[in-house]
Amino acid sequence: MKPFLSLFFIVFLTNSCTLAQSPSRYVEELKEEPAKEHLTVLSSKSYEGRGTGQAGGQKAARYIADHFKDYGLIPIVKDSYFQPVALRRTSYKVNEFRISNIPLAYGREYFVQGDNTFQDFQAKEIVFIGYGIQDSKYNELKGIDIKGKVVLLLNEDEPMDGNGHSVITGKKYKSEWSVNRFKRIQALLKHKPQLILATGKMAQQIIQQGNNRNLLGRIQLDEGTVEPKDVSQEAPVVYITESIADEMLKQAQTSLQEFKNTVTSTLKPVISNIPLSLHARMGILSEKLHDPNVLGLIEGTDLKEEIIVVCAHYDHDGILPDSTYFPGADDNGSGTVAVLELARTFAQAKKEGHGPRRSILFVAWAAEERGLLGSKYYVENPVLPLRNTVACINIDMIGRIDDKHLNGNHNYIHVIGTNKLSTDLKPILQDANRTIQLELDDMYNNPKDPLRLYYRSDHYNFAQQGIPSLFFFSGLHPHYHTPEDTVDKIDFPMMVKREKLIFHVVWDIANRENRPRVDID
């Protein structure tokens, strides 16, 4: 009887361990309520669109780190959850802009286009040069030296006679001086003015659009550059509103409309000296940023030296000076929440003695929207050895129904990378999906797909290192990168179902006997 009892005990113990290690118990911990709670916070106005180099991005990083700590994940960057990413922002900065000692409001009354070094601009008067046109039939700069001066021009239209004919073309159609709105600015720059003030009906649009583009400047990994590259000494162009221009022209006893009327009646240039001073301090500045990647580790058991990276970028497009912000609920609040929820669930399994064999590194990347910079910095400065990193599971937008599936099957997920690097990835995914039963849409795996999404998210920096990588994605929609990417549009039942599929994939890779093979060129 003793041998039989021993055999029974071995079989019972083996079956018990197998049942204890089953993922089904923990996958059910992934629920809509905590996902919605996280995403409501991260996409809220107080997080300001999680912009790189902005307070909202820093706040999001702290939120993620605090939850990693609550879950019991191990901080592995010198006992911190933060890996500061060495970034450099090059942008045009205006510290001061005054006309007659009256400061103007940047982004509302004026906007600067320039690539000059940071410097002071001073003038005791401003020269109004009308349309600023230099043509053989109508030349407003003939006999006038504007070198080193501040000039103001109406950067649109051209002189027309009383019959509506252009003085330049002699016809009712306008010349290239009007068709090409940059032509007169480019021609003026050749005369080396100190600064150009440009106004017109399009000025307000240029001010708004230009200000939005200039908000973050150009951000890249810091390579130790001290001075910004490609800086010229051409005069900056300051777009001002017509109302500001008219206030200035009052000092010369004229206005934009009076100028137009005079030119129409005389068909001759009208030049005015405006007795107003100008003082500005502005130019290209380069500054360091240190938005962090957020890392938390769940240590494995017998294969703990091998690592799976489960990741998503937490940054988005931030907030604009007019207080417009980009919530980024789907991009990529949804992926960030998935990382938090998967970390919580795997941490619970670990605490209950059912932790993974391999270690799992949960990461929220910085600066993905600026060129996959956070993940690029990590692979160039790995905290854990890349040679021991067996897979990268990237989650970037899993909360919506895309245009393709909007009027059809909502029960789907795009999984990108199943045909790259490892033939093990596709069967791992298919096995994981047996209980979840999502449509595994592989349209983006087609090498001819024009979007080439495999190369456009953070996993690609790992794939370039030969690390098998999967990218989970629910697809594009009309609110992508707009202020309308809000939490109320998230399909939480589908988002959580997709989280569960990713859980099974990670559980499989974490506990299988062999790491995924690299057997595809």
Secondary structure, DSSP 4 states (H G I P E B T S, - for coil): -HHHHHHHHHHHHHHHHHHHT-THHHHTT--HHHHHHHHHHHTSGGGGGGBTTSHHHHHHHHHHHHHHHHHTPBP-SSS-SEEE--EEEEEEEEEEEEETTEE--BTTTEEEE--PBSEEEEES-EEE-TT--EETTEETTTT---TT-EEEEE-S---B-TTS-BTTTSSSS--HHHHSTTHHHHHHHTT--SEEEEESTTHHHHHHHHHHHHTT-EEEE----SS-SS---SPPEEEE-HHHHHHHHGGGT--HHHHHHHHHHH-S---EEE---EEEEEEEEEEEE-PEEEEEEE--STEEEEEEEEEEE--B--B-TTS-B---IIIIIIHHHHHHHHHHHHHHHHHTT---SEEEEEEEES-STTTSHHHHHHHHS-SS-GGGEEEEEEE---SS--TTTTTS--SEEEEE-TTSS-TTHHHHHHHHHHHH--EEE-GGGSTT-TT-GGGSSTHHHHHTTT--EEEEE----TTTTSTT--GGG--HHHHHHHHHHHHHHHHHHHHSSSPPP----
